[in-house]
Amino acid sequence: MTNVIDGTQLGPVGQEIVYENDRVRVWHIRLEPGERQPLHRHDHPYLVVAIEGAKNVVQTVDGTRIDADEPTGGVVYRDPGAVHMLTNVGDTTYLARLVELK
């Protein structure tokens, strides 16, 4: 696993690991309106649980923009391999738990 892609340093999946064992890793993610999570990579399949939903945009490493409205209480599953950044483009705080499945 490398933390650099095309000369760009990748950031962590979330701001803080709140739980981890040999099967899962749970990240805390909080983005205020206008705040962006750095470019990062998902090496494991994962679930995102929106505790406080927001209007987000995913921008992939190749420049693709994906609208990702995440309602409060919503859950999504994603396959591994994605390299992207997440921006809260709404006017509410986004709070989520991201559960990586090892």
Phi and psi restraints in degrees (range 20) as a CNS / XPLOR table:
assign (resid 1 and name C) (resid 2 and name N)
       (resid 2 and name CA) (resid 2 and name C) 1.0 -107.2 20.0 2
assign (resid 2 and name N) (resid 2 and name CA)
       (resid 2 and name C) (resid 3 and name N) 1.0 148.8 20.0 2
assign (resid 2 and name C) (resid 3 and name N)
       (resid 3 and name CA) (resid 3 and name C) 1.0 -103.2 20.0 2
assign (resid 3 and name N) (resid 3 and name CA)
       (resid 3 and name C) (resid 4 and name N) 1.0 15.3 20.0 2
assign (resid 3 and name C) (resid 4 and name N)
       (resid 4 and name CA) (resid 4 and name C) 1.0 -132.4 20.0 2
assign (resid 4 and name N) (resid 4 and name CA)
       (resid 4 and name C) (resid 5 and name N) 1.0 132.9 20.0 2
assign (resid 4 and name C) (resid 5 and name N)
       (resid 5 and name CA) (resid 5 and name C) 1.0 -128.8 20.0 2
assign (resid 5 and name N) (resid 5 and name CA)
       (resid 5 and name C) (resid 6 and name N) 1.0 124.2 20.0 2
assign (resid 5 and name C) (resid 6 and name N)
       (resid 6 and name CA) (resid 6 and name C) 1.0 49.5 20.0 2
assign (resid 6 and name N) (resid 6 and name CA)
       (resid 6 and name C) (resid 7 and name N) 1.0 40.6 20.0 2
assign (resid 6 and name C) (resid 7 and name N)
       (resid 7 and name CA) (resid 7 and name C) 1.0 81.0 20.0 2
assign (resid 7 and name N) (resid 7 and name CA)
       (resid 7 and name C) (resid 8 and name N) 1.0 -0.3 20.0 2
assign (resid 7 and name C) (resid 8 and name N)
       (resid 8 and name CA) (resid 8 and name C) 1.0 -99.8 20.0 2
assign (resid 8 and name N) (resid 8 and name CA)
       (resid 8 and name C) (resid 9 and name N) 1.0 125.7 20.0 2
assign (resid 8 and name C) (resid 9 and name N)
       (resid 9 and name CA) (resid 9 and name C) 1.0 -71.1 20.0 2
assign (resid 9 and name N) (resid 9 and name CA)
       (resid 9 and name C) (resid 10 and name N) 1.0 129.3 20.0 2
assign (resid 9 and name C) (resid 10 and name N)
       (resid 10 and name CA) (resid 10 and name C) 1.0 -87.7 20.0 2
assign (resid 10 and name N) (resid 10 and name CA)
       (resid 10 and name C) (resid 11 and name N) 1.0 146.1 20.0 2
assign (resid 10 and name C) (resid 11 and name N)
       (resid 11 and name CA) (resid 11 and name C) 1.0 -93.2 20.0 2
assign (resid 11 and name N) (resid 11 and name CA)
       (resid 11 and name C) (resid 12 and name N) 1.0 -179.1 20.0 2
assign (resid 11 and name C) (resid 12 and name N)
       (resid 12 and name CA) (resid 12 and name C) 1.0 -75.9 20.0 2
assign (resid 12 and name N) (resid 12 and name CA)
       (resid 12 and name C) (resid 13 and name N) 1.0 163.9 20.0 2
assign (resid 12 and name C) (resid 13 and name N)
       (resid 13 and name CA) (resid 13 and name C) 1.0 -66.2 20.0 2
assign (resid 13 and name N) (resid 13 and name CA)
       (resid 13 and name C) (resid 14 and name N) 1.0 -33.9 20.0 2
assign (resid 13 and name C) (resid 14 and name N)
       (resid 14 and name CA) (resid 14 and name C) 1.0 -145.4 20.0 2
assign (resid 14 and name N) (resid 14 and name CA)
       (resid 14 and name C) (resid 15 and name N) 1.0 -174.2 20.0 2
assign (resid 14 and name C) (resid 15 and name N)
       (resid 15 and name CA) (resid 15 and name C) 1.0 -81.5 20.0 2
assign (resid 15 and name N) (resid 15 and name CA)
       (resid 15 and name C) (resid 16 and name N) 1.0 -29.2 20.0 2
assign (resid 15 and name C) (resid 16 and name N)
       (resid 16 and name CA) (resid 16 and name C) 1.0 -156.2 20.0 2
assign (resid 16 and name N) (resid 16 and name CA)
       (resid 16 and name C) (resid 17 and name N) 1.0 139.9 20.0 2
assign (resid 16 and name C) (resid 17 and name N)
       (resid 17 and name CA) (resid 17 and name C) 1.0 -84.7 20.0 2
assign (resid 17 and name N) (resid 17 and name CA)
       (resid 17 and name C) (resid 18 and name N) 1.0 121.0 20.0 2
assign (resid 17 and name C) (resid 18 and name N)
       (resid 18 and name CA) (resid 18 and name C) 1.0 -100.8 20.0 2
assign (resid 18 and name N) (resid 18 and name CA)
       (resid 18 and name C) (resid 19 and name N) 1.0 -14.2 20.0 2
assign (resid 18 and name C) (resid 19 and name N)
       (resid 19 and name CA) (resid 19 and name C) 1.0 -162.9 20.0 2
assign (resid 19 and name N) (resid 19 and name CA)
       (resid 19 and name C) (resid 20 and name N) 1.0 142.6 20.0 2
assign (resid 19 and name C) (resid 20 and name N)
       (resid 20 and name CA) (resid 20 and name C) 1.0 -156.0 20.0 2
assign (resid 20 and name N) (resid 20 and name CA)
       (resid 20 and name C) (resid 21 and name N) 1.0 139.1 20.0 2
assign (resid 20 and name C) (resid 21 and name N)
       (resid 21 and name CA) (resid 21 and name C) 1.0 -142.1 20.0 2
assign (resid 21 and name N) (resid 21 and name CA)
       (resid 21 and name C) (resid 22 and name N) 1.0 -164.6 20.0 2
assign (resid 21 and name C) (resid 22 and name N)
       (resid 22 and name CA) (resid 22 and name C) 1.0 -74.3 20.0 2
assign (resid 22 and name N) (resid 22 and name CA)
       (resid 22 and name C) (resid 23 and name N) 1.0 -6.7 20.0 2
assign (resid 22 and name C) (resid 23 and name N)
       (resid 23 and name CA) (resid 23 and name C) 1.0 -114.7 20.0 2
assign (resid 23 and name N) (resid 23 and name CA)
       (resid 23 and name C) (resid 24 and name N) 1.0 -28.0 20.0 2
assign (resid 23 and name C) (resid 24 and name N)
       (resid 24 and name CA) (resid 24 and name C) 1.0 -140.8 20.0 2
assign (resid 24 and name N) (resid 24 and name CA)
       (resid 24 and name C) (resid 25 and name N) 1.0 157.7 20.0 2
assign (resid 24 and name C) (resid 25 and name N)
       (resid 25 and name CA) (resid 25 and name C) 1.0 -134.3 20.0 2
assign (resid 25 and name N) (resid 25 and name CA)
       (resid 25 and name C) (resid 26 and name N) 1.0 128.5 20.0 2
assign (resid 25 and name C) (resid 26 and name N)
       (resid 26 and name CA) (resid 26 and name C) 1.0 -113.0 20.0 2
assign (resid 26 and name N) (resid 26 and name CA)
       (resid 26 and name C) (resid 27 and name N) 1.0 123.3 20.0 2
assign (resid 26 and name C) (resid 27 and name N)
       (resid 27 and name CA) (resid 27 and name C) 1.0 -104.5 20.0 2
assign (resid 27 and name N) (resid 27 and name CA)
       (resid 27 and name C) (resid 28 and name N) 1.0 145.1 20.0 2
assign (resid 27 and name C) (resid 28 and name N)
       (resid 28 and name CA) (resid 28 and name C) 1.0 -93.9 20.0 2
assign (resid 28 and name N) (resid 28 and name CA)
       (resid 28 and name C) (resid 29 and name N) 1.0 130.6 20.0 2
assign (resid 28 and name C) (resid 29 and name N)
       (resid 29 and name CA) (resid 29 and name C) 1.0 -128.8 20.0 2
assign (resid 29 and name N) (resid 29 and name CA)
       (resid 29 and name C) (resid 30 and name N) 1.0 128.3 20.0 2
assign (resid 29 and name C) (resid 30 and name N)
       (resid 30 and name CA) (resid 30 and name C) 1.0 -138.6 20.0 2
assign (resid 30 and name N) (resid 30 and name CA)
       (resid 30 and name C) (resid 31 and name N) 1.0 124.4 20.0 2
assign (resid 30 and name C) (resid 31 and name N)
       (resid 31 and name CA) (resid 31 and name C) 1.0 -129.3 20.0 2
assign (resid 31 and name N) (resid 31 and name CA)
       (resid 31 and name C) (resid 32 and name N) 1.0 122.6 20.0 2
assign (resid 31 and name C) (resid 32 and name N)
       (resid 32 and name CA) (resid 32 and name C) 1.0 -76.3 20.0 2
assign (resid 32 and name N) (resid 32 and name CA)
       (resid 32 and name C) (resid 33 and name N) 1.0 161.3 20.0 2
assign (resid 32 and name C) (resid 33 and name N)
       (resid 33 and name CA) (resid 33 and name C) 1.0 -51.5 20.0 2
assign (resid 33 and name N) (resid 33 and name CA)
       (resid 33 and name C) (resid 34 and name N) 1.0 129.5 20.0 2
assign (resid 33 and name C) (resid 34 and name N)
       (resid 34 and name CA) (resid 34 and name C) 1.0 84.7 20.0 2
assign (resid 34 and name N) (resid 34 and name CA)
       (resid 34 and name C) (resid 35 and name N) 1.0 -9.6 20.0 2
assign (resid 34 and name C) (resid 35 and name N)
       (resid 35 and name CA) (resid 35 and name C) 1.0 -81.7 20.0 2
assign (resid 35 and name N) (resid 35 and name CA)
       (resid 35 and name C) (resid 36 and name N) 1.0 147.4 20.0 2
assign (resid 35 and name C) (resid 36 and name N)
       (resid 36 and name CA) (resid 36 and name C) 1.0 -122.8 20.0 2
assign (resid 36 and name N) (resid 36 and name CA)
       (resid 36 and name C) (resid 37 and name N) 1.0 137.2 20.0 2
assign (resid 36 and name C) (resid 37 and name N)
       (resid 37 and name CA) (resid 37 and name C) 1.0 -84.3 20.0 2
assign (resid 37 and name N) (resid 37 and name CA)
       (resid 37 and name C) (resid 38 and name N) 1.0 140.4 20.0 2
assign (resid 37 and name C) (resid 38 and name N)
       (resid 38 and name CA) (resid 38 and name C) 1.0 -66.9 20.0 2
assign (resid 38 and name N) (resid 38 and name CA)
       (resid 38 and name C) (resid 39 and name N) 1.0 163.4 20.0 2
assign (resid 38 and name C) (resid 39 and name N)
       (resid 39 and name CA) (resid 39 and name C) 1.0 -56.3 20.0 2
assign (resid 39 and name N) (resid 39 and name CA)
       (resid 39 and name C) (resid 40 and name N) 1.0 130.1 20.0 2
assign (resid 39 and name C) (resid 40 and name N)
       (resid 40 and name CA) (resid 40 and name C) 1.0 -149.4 20.0 2
assign (resid 40 and name N) (resid 40 and name CA)
       (resid 40 and name C) (resid 41 and name N) 1.0 168.3 20.0 2
assign (resid 40 and name C) (resid 41 and name N)
       (resid 41 and name CA) (resid 41 and name C) 1.0 -123.6 20.0 2
assign (resid 41 and name N) (resid 41 and name CA)
       (resid 41 and name C) (resid 42 and name N) 1.0 144.1 20.0 2
assign (resid 41 and name C) (resid 42 and name N)
       (resid 42 and name CA) (resid 42 and name C) 1.0 -102.5 20.0 2
assign (resid 42 and name N) (resid 42 and name CA)
       (resid 42 and name C) (resid 43 and name N) 1.0 110.1 20.0 2
assign (resid 42 and name C) (resid 43 and name N)
       (resid 43 and name CA) (resid 43 and name C) 1.0 -91.0 20.0 2
assign (resid 43 and name N) (resid 43 and name CA)
       (resid 43 and name C) (resid 44 and name N) 1.0 -8.2 20.0 2
assign (resid 43 and name C) (resid 44 and name N)
       (resid 44 and name CA) (resid 44 and name C) 1.0 -129.9 20.0 2
assign (resid 44 and name N) (resid 44 and name CA)
       (resid 44 and name C) (resid 45 and name N) 1.0 153.8 20.0 2
assign (resid 44 and name C) (resid 45 and name N)
       (resid 45 and name CA) (resid 45 and name C) 1.0 -61.4 20.0 2
assign (resid 45 and name N) (resid 45 and name CA)
       (resid 45 and name C) (resid 46 and name N) 1.0 153.4 20.0 2
assign (resid 45 and name C) (resid 46 and name N)
       (resid 46 and name CA) (resid 46 and name C) 1.0 -154.1 20.0 2
assign (resid 46 and name N) (resid 46 and name CA)
       (resid 46 and name C) (resid 47 and name N) 1.0 159.3 20.0 2
assign (resid 46 and name C) (resid 47 and name N)
       (resid 47 and name CA) (resid 47 and name C) 1.0 -114.5 20.0 2
assign (resid 47 and name N) (resid 47 and name CA)
       (resid 47 and name C) (resid 48 and name N) 1.0 142.9 20.0 2
assign (resid 47 and name C) (resid 48 and name N)
       (resid 48 and name CA) (resid 48 and name C) 1.0 -116.7 20.0 2
assign (resid 48 and name N) (resid 48 and name CA)
       (resid 48 and name C) (resid 49 and name N) 1.0 125.8 20.0 2
assign (resid 48 and name C) (resid 49 and name N)
       (resid 49 and name CA) (resid 49 and name C) 1.0 -112.3 20.0 2
assign (resid 49 and name N) (resid 49 and name CA)
       (resid 49 and name C) (resid 50 and name N) 1.0 114.5 20.0 2
assign (resid 49 and name C) (resid 50 and name N)
       (resid 50 and name CA) (resid 50 and name C) 1.0 -83.5 20.0 2
assign (resid 50 and name N) (resid 50 and name CA)
       (resid 50 and name C) (resid 51 and name N) 1.0 109.7 20.0 2
assign (resid 50 and name C) (resid 51 and name N)
       (resid 51 and name CA) (resid 51 and name C) 1.0 -79.2 20.0 2
assign (resid 51 and name N) (resid 51 and name CA)
       (resid 51 and name C) (resid 52 and name N) 1.0 -43.2 20.0 2
assign (resid 51 and name C) (resid 52 and name N)
       (resid 52 and name CA) (resid 52 and name C) 1.0 -128.5 20.0 2
assign (resid 52 and name N) (resid 52 and name CA)
       (resid 52 and name C) (resid 53 and name N) 1.0 110.3 20.0 2
assign (resid 52 and name C) (resid 53 and name N)
       (resid 53 and name CA) (resid 53 and name C) 1.0 -72.4 20.0 2
assign (resid 53 and name N) (resid 53 and name CA)
       (resid 53 and name C) (resid 54 and name N) 1.0 164.6 20.0 2
assign (resid 53 and name C) (resid 54 and name N)
       (resid 54 and name CA) (resid 54 and name C) 1.0 -160.1 20.0 2
assign (resid 54 and name N) (resid 54 and name CA)
       (resid 54 and name C) (resid 55 and name N) 1.0 170.6 20.0 2
assign (resid 54 and name C) (resid 55 and name N)
       (resid 55 and name CA) (resid 55 and name C) 1.0 -92.1 20.0 2
assign (resid 55 and name N) (resid 55 and name CA)
       (resid 55 and name C) (resid 56 and name N) 1.0 111.6 20.0 2
assign (resid 55 and name C) (resid 56 and name N)
       (resid 56 and name CA) (resid 56 and name C) 1.0 -116.7 20.0 2
assign (resid 56 and name N) (resid 56 and name CA)
       (resid 56 and name C) (resid 57 and name N) 1.0 160.4 20.0 2
assign (resid 56 and name C) (resid 57 and name N)
       (resid 57 and name CA) (resid 57 and name C) 1.0 -128.6 20.0 2
assign (resid 57 and name N) (resid 57 and name CA)
       (resid 57 and name C) (resid 58 and name N) 1.0 131.8 20.0 2
assign (resid 57 and name C) (resid 58 and name N)
       (resid 58 and name CA) (resid 58 and name C) 1.0 -99.8 20.0 2
assign (resid 58 and name N) (resid 58 and name CA)
       (resid 58 and name C) (resid 59 and name N) 1.0 130.8 20.0 2
assign (resid 58 and name C) (resid 59 and name N)
       (resid 59 and name CA) (resid 59 and name C) 1.0 -119.6 20.0 2
assign (resid 59 and name N) (resid 59 and name CA)
       (resid 59 and name C) (resid 60 and name N) 1.0 118.6 20.0 2
assign (resid 59 and name C) (resid 60 and name N)
       (resid 60 and name CA) (resid 60 and name C) 1.0 -78.7 20.0 2
assign (resid 60 and name N) (resid 60 and name CA)
       (resid 60 and name C) (resid 61 and name N) 1.0 165.6 20.0 2
assign (resid 60 and name C) (resid 61 and name N)
       (resid 61 and name CA) (resid 61 and name C) 1.0 -61.0 20.0 2
assign (resid 61 and name N) (resid 61 and name CA)
       (resid 61 and name C) (resid 62 and name N) 1.0 -26.3 20.0 2
assign (resid 61 and name C) (resid 62 and name N)
       (resid 62 and name CA) (resid 62 and name C) 1.0 -89.4 20.0 2
assign (resid 62 and name N) (resid 62 and name CA)
       (resid 62 and name C) (resid 63 and name N) 1.0 5.2 20.0 2
assign (resid 62 and name C) (resid 63 and name N)
       (resid 63 and name CA) (resid 63 and name C) 1.0 96.0 20.0 2
assign (resid 63 and name N) (resid 63 and name CA)
       (resid 63 and name C) (resid 64 and name N) 1.0 -1.8 20.0 2
assign (resid 63 and name C) (resid 64 and name N)
       (resid 64 and name CA) (resid 64 and name C) 1.0 -67.8 20.0 2
assign (resid 64 and name N) (resid 64 and name CA)
       (resid 64 and name C) (resid 65 and name N) 1.0 135.0 20.0 2
assign (resid 64 and name C) (resid 65 and name N)
       (resid 65 and name CA) (resid 65 and name C) 1.0 -108.1 20.0 2
assign (resid 65 and name N) (resid 65 and name CA)
       (resid 65 and name C) (resid 66 and name N) 1.0 129.5 20.0 2
assign (resid 65 and name C) (resid 66 and name N)
       (resid 66 and name CA) (resid 66 and name C) 1.0 -127.4 20.0 2
assign (resid 66 and name N) (resid 66 and name CA)
       (resid 66 and name C) (resid 67 and name N) 1.0 121.4 20.0 2
assign (resid 66 and name C) (resid 67 and name N)
       (resid 67 and name CA) (resid 67 and name C) 1.0 -69.9 20.0 2
assign (resid 67 and name N) (resid 67 and name CA)
       (resid 67 and name C) (resid 68 and name N) 1.0 130.7 20.0 2
assign (resid 67 and name C) (resid 68 and name N)
       (resid 68 and name CA) (resid 68 and name C) 1.0 -134.2 20.0 2
assign (resid 68 and name N) (resid 68 and name CA)
       (resid 68 and name C) (resid 69 and name N) 1.0 71.6 20.0 2
assign (resid 68 and name C) (resid 69 and name N)
       (resid 69 and name CA) (resid 69 and name C) 1.0 -67.7 20.0 2
assign (resid 69 and name N) (resid 69 and name CA)
       (resid 69 and name C) (resid 70 and name N) 1.0 126.5 20.0 2
assign (resid 69 and name C) (resid 70 and name N)
       (resid 70 and name CA) (resid 70 and name C) 1.0 -121.8 20.0 2
assign (resid 70 and name N) (resid 70 and name CA)
       (resid 70 and name C) (resid 71 and name N) 1.0 104.7 20.0 2
assign (resid 70 and name C) (resid 71 and name N)
       (resid 71 and name CA) (resid 71 and name C) 1.0 -72.8 20.0 2
assign (resid 71 and name N) (resid 71 and name CA)
       (resid 71 and name C) (resid 72 and name N) 1.0 151.7 20.0 2
assign (resid 71 and name C) (resid 72 and name N)
       (resid 72 and name CA) (resid 72 and name C) 1.0 -55.4 20.0 2
assign (resid 72 and name N) (resid 72 and name CA)
       (resid 72 and name C) (resid 73 and name N) 1.0 130.4 20.0 2
assign (resid 72 and name C) (resid 73 and name N)
       (resid 73 and name CA) (resid 73 and name C) 1.0 86.7 20.0 2
assign (resid 73 and name N) (resid 73 and name CA)
       (resid 73 and name C) (resid 74 and name N) 1.0 -6.7 20.0 2
assign (resid 73 and name C) (resid 74 and name N)
       (resid 74 and name CA) (resid 74 and name C) 1.0 -72.0 20.0 2
assign (resid 74 and name N) (resid 74 and name CA)
       (resid 74 and name C) (resid 75 and name N) 1.0 151.0 20.0 2
assign (resid 74 and name C) (resid 75 and name N)
       (resid 75 and name CA) (resid 75 and name C) 1.0 -132.5 20.0 2
assign (resid 75 and name N) (resid 75 and name CA)
       (resid 75 and name C) (resid 76 and name N) 1.0 132.3 20.0 2
assign (resid 75 and name C) (resid 76 and name N)
       (resid 76 and name CA) (resid 76 and name C) 1.0 -129.7 20.0 2
assign (resid 76 and name N) (resid 76 and name CA)
       (resid 76 and name C) (resid 77 and name N) 1.0 149.4 20.0 2
assign (resid 76 and name C) (resid 77 and name N)
       (resid 77 and name CA) (resid 77 and name C) 1.0 -109.6 20.0 2
assign (resid 77 and name N) (resid 77 and name CA)
       (resid 77 and name C) (resid 78 and name N) 1.0 140.1 20.0 2
assign (resid 77 and name C) (resid 78 and name N)
       (resid 78 and name CA) (resid 78 and name C) 1.0 -134.9 20.0 2
assign (resid 78 and name N) (resid 78 and name CA)
       (resid 78 and name C) (resid 79 and name N) 1.0 142.4 20.0 2
assign (resid 78 and name C) (resid 79 and name N)
       (resid 79 and name CA) (resid 79 and name C) 1.0 -75.7 20.0 2
assign (resid 79 and name N) (resid 79 and name CA)
       (resid 79 and name C) (resid 80 and name N) 1.0 158.4 20.0 2
assign (resid 79 and name C) (resid 80 and name N)
       (resid 80 and name CA) (resid 80 and name C) 1.0 -72.4 20.0 2
assign (resid 80 and name N) (resid 80 and name CA)
       (resid 80 and name C) (resid 81 and name N) 1.0 169.6 20.0 2
assign (resid 80 and name C) (resid 81 and name N)
       (resid 81 and name CA) (resid 81 and name C) 1.0 106.3 20.0 2
assign (resid 81 and name N) (resid 81 and name CA)
       (resid 81 and name C) (resid 82 and name N) 1.0 -17.8 20.0 2
assign (resid 81 and name C) (resid 82 and name N)
       (resid 82 and name CA) (resid 82 and name C) 1.0 -67.7 20.0 2
assign (resid 82 and name N) (resid 82 and name CA)
       (resid 82 and name C) (resid 83 and name N) 1.0 136.6 20.0 2
assign (resid 82 and name C) (resid 83 and name N)
       (resid 83 and name CA) (resid 83 and name C) 1.0 -120.5 20.0 2
assign (resid 83 and name N) (resid 83 and name CA)
       (resid 83 and name C) (resid 84 and name N) 1.0 115.0 20.0 2
assign (resid 83 and name C) (resid 84 and name N)
       (resid 84 and name CA) (resid 84 and name C) 1.0 -160.0 20.0 2
assign (resid 84 and name N) (resid 84 and name CA)
       (resid 84 and name C) (resid 85 and name N) 1.0 175.4 20.0 2
assign (resid 84 and name C) (resid 85 and name N)
       (resid 85 and name CA) (resid 85 and name C) 1.0 -126.2 20.0 2
assign (resid 85 and name N) (resid 85 and name CA)
       (resid 85 and name C) (resid 86 and name N) 1.0 156.5 20.0 2
assign (resid 85 and name C) (resid 86 and name N)
       (resid 86 and name CA) (resid 86 and name C) 1.0 -121.3 20.0 2
assign (resid 86 and name N) (resid 86 and name CA)
       (resid 86 and name C) (resid 87 and name N) 1.0 132.1 20.0 2
assign (resid 86 and name C) (resid 87 and name N)
       (resid 87 and name CA) (resid 87 and name C) 1.0 -124.0 20.0 2
assign (resid 87 and name N) (resid 87 and name CA)
       (resid 87 and name C) (resid 88 and name N) 1.0 132.6 20.0 2
assign (resid 87 and name C) (resid 88 and name N)
       (resid 88 and name CA) (resid 88 and name C) 1.0 -84.0 20.0 2
assign (resid 88 and name N) (resid 88 and name CA)
       (resid 88 and name C) (resid 89 and name N) 1.0 106.1 20.0 2
assign (resid 88 and name C) (resid 89 and name N)
       (resid 89 and name CA) (resid 89 and name C) 1.0 -98.6 20.0 2
assign (resid 89 and name N) (resid 89 and name CA)
       (resid 89 and name C) (resid 90 and name N) 1.0 3.5 20.0 2
assign (resid 89 and name C) (resid 90 and name N)
       (resid 90 and name CA) (resid 90 and name C) 1.0 -90.1 20.0 2
assign (resid 90 and name N) (resid 90 and name CA)
       (resid 90 and name C) (resid 91 and name N) 1.0 -166.3 20.0 2
assign (resid 90 and name C) (resid 91 and name N)
       (resid 91 and name CA) (resid 91 and name C) 1.0 -116.3 20.0 2
assign (resid 91 and name N) (resid 91 and name CA)
       (resid 91 and name C) (resid 92 and name N) 1.0 17.3 20.0 2
assign (resid 91 and name C) (resid 92 and name N)
       (resid 92 and name CA) (resid 92 and name C) 1.0 -124.0 20.0 2
assign (resid 92 and name N) (resid 92 and name CA)
       (resid 92 and name C) (resid 93 and name N) 1.0 156.0 20.0 2
assign (resid 92 and name C) (resid 93 and name N)
       (resid 93 and name CA) (resid 93 and name C) 1.0 -70.0 20.0 2
assign (resid 93 and name N) (resid 93 and name CA)
       (resid 93 and name C) (resid 94 and name N) 1.0 136.4 20.0 2
assign (resid 93 and name C) (resid 94 and name N)
       (resid 94 and name CA) (resid 94 and name C) 1.0 -100.3 20.0 2
assign (resid 94 and name N) (resid 94 and name CA)
       (resid 94 and name C) (resid 95 and name N) 1.0 127.0 20.0 2
assign (resid 94 and name C) (resid 95 and name N)
       (resid 95 and name CA) (resid 95 and name C) 1.0 -133.0 20.0 2
assign (resid 95 and name N) (resid 95 and name CA)
       (resid 95 and name C) (resid 96 and name N) 1.0 126.0 20.0 2
assign (resid 95 and name C) (resid 96 and name N)
       (resid 96 and name CA) (resid 96 and name C) 1.0 -146.6 20.0 2
assign (resid 96 and name N) (resid 96 and name CA)
       (resid 96 and name C) (resid 97 and name N) 1.0 162.5 20.0 2
assign (resid 96 and name C) (resid 97 and name N)
       (resid 97 and name CA) (resid 97 and name C) 1.0 -115.6 20.0 2
assign (resid 97 and name N) (resid 97 and name CA)
       (resid 97 and name C) (resid 98 and name N) 1.0 129.2 20.0 2
assign (resid 97 and name C) (resid 98 and name N)
       (resid 98 and name CA) (resid 98 and name C) 1.0 -109.7 20.0 2
assign (resid 98 and name N) (resid 98 and name CA)
       (resid 98 and name C) (resid 99 and name N) 1.0 122.2 20.0 2
assign (resid 98 and name C) (resid 99 and name N)
       (resid 99 and name CA) (resid 99 and name C) 1.0 -108.8 20.0 2
assign (resid 99 and name N) (resid 99 and name CA)
       (resid 99 and name C) (resid 100 and name N) 1.0 107.8 20.0 2
assign (resid 99 and name C) (resid 100 and name N)
       (resid 100 and name CA) (resid 100 and name C) 1.0 -83.6 20.0 2
assign (resid 100 and name N) (resid 100 and name CA)
       (resid 100 and name C) (resid 101 and name N) 1.0 134.4 20.0 2
assign (resid 100 and name C) (resid 101 and name N)
       (resid 101 and name CA) (resid 101 and name C) 1.0 -100.3 20.0 2
assign (resid 101 and name N) (resid 101 and name CA)
       (resid 101 and name C) (resid 102 and name N) 1.0 110.9 20.0 2
